[in-house]
Amino acid sequence: MLLVDKIKWTATGVVLVGAIFASLGIYPASAIILNLGSVLFLTWGILAREPGQIVVNAGLLAIYTLGLAYKFL
């Protein structure tokens, strides 16, 4: 399995765990885990040259980071 495939499938698992945490109301862990998933998917998007994935995950990363900063700063 190629590195880009490993990153993509790891990101998928991380996002699913983050979604489970979010559905159970486990905050801020859900936002932190979803941020990690966004970083992994952003990395994959850059390596795979997928502009749509780059835009979506850069946006999600910014949204989750701003939400965490708003909550804790």
C-alpha positions as CSV (number, residue, x, y, z in Angstrom):
1,M,0.0,0.0,0.0
2,L,1.3,3.4,-1.0
3,L,1.9,6.1,1.6
4,V,-0.9,8.3,0.2
5,D,-3.3,5.4,0.6
6,K,-2.2,4.9,4.2
7,I,-2.7,8.6,4.9
8,K,-6.1,8.6,3.3
9,W,-7.4,5.5,5.2
10,T,-5.9,6.7,8.5
11,A,-7.6,10.1,8.0
12,T,-10.9,8.3,7.3
13,G,-10.7,6.4,10.6
14,V,-9.7,9.5,12.5
15,V,-12.6,11.5,11.1
16,L,-15.1,8.6,12.0
17,V,-13.8,8.6,15.6
18,G,-14.1,12.4,15.7
19,A,-17.7,12.1,14.4
20,I,-18.5,9.5,17.1
21,F,-17.1,11.8,19.8
22,A,-19.1,14.7,18.4
23,S,-22.3,12.7,18.4
24,L,-21.7,11.8,22.0
25,G,-21.0,15.4,22.9
26,I,-17.4,14.8,23.9
27,Y,-16.0,18.3,23.5
28,P,-13.2,19.5,22.9
29,A,-11.8,16.0,22.1
30,S,-14.2,15.7,19.1
31,A,-12.9,19.0,17.7
32,I,-9.3,18.1,18.3
33,I,-9.7,14.6,16.7
34,L,-11.6,16.2,13.7
35,N,-8.7,18.7,13.3
36,L,-6.3,15.8,13.2
37,G,-8.4,14.2,10.5
38,S,-8.5,17.4,8.5
39,V,-4.7,17.7,8.7
40,L,-4.3,14.2,7.5
41,F,-6.9,14.7,4.6
42,L,-5.3,18.0,3.8
43,T,-1.9,16.3,3.6
44,W,-3.4,13.6,1.4
45,G,-5.1,16.1,-0.8
46,I,-1.8,17.9,-1.4
47,L,0.1,14.7,-2.1
48,A,-2.7,13.4,-4.4
49,R,-3.1,16.8,-6.1
50,E,-6.9,16.9,-5.2
51,P,-7.9,20.6,-5.2
52,G,-11.3,19.9,-3.8
53,Q,-9.9,18.0,-0.8
54,I,-7.4,20.7,-0.2
55,V,-10.0,23.4,-0.1
56,V,-12.5,21.5,2.0
57,N,-10.0,20.3,4.6
58,A,-8.2,23.6,4.8
59,G,-11.6,25.2,5.5
60,L,-12.5,22.6,8.1
61,L,-9.2,23.0,9.8
62,A,-9.6,26.8,10.0
63,I,-13.2,26.4,11.3
64,Y,-12.4,23.9,14.0
65,T,-9.2,25.8,15.0
66,L,-11.2,29.1,15.3
67,G,-13.9,27.3,17.3
68,L,-11.4,25.9,19.7
69,A,-9.6,29.3,20.0
70,Y,-13.0,31.0,20.6
71,K,-13.9,28.5,23.3
72,F,-10.7,28.5,25.2
73,L,-9.1,32.0,24.7
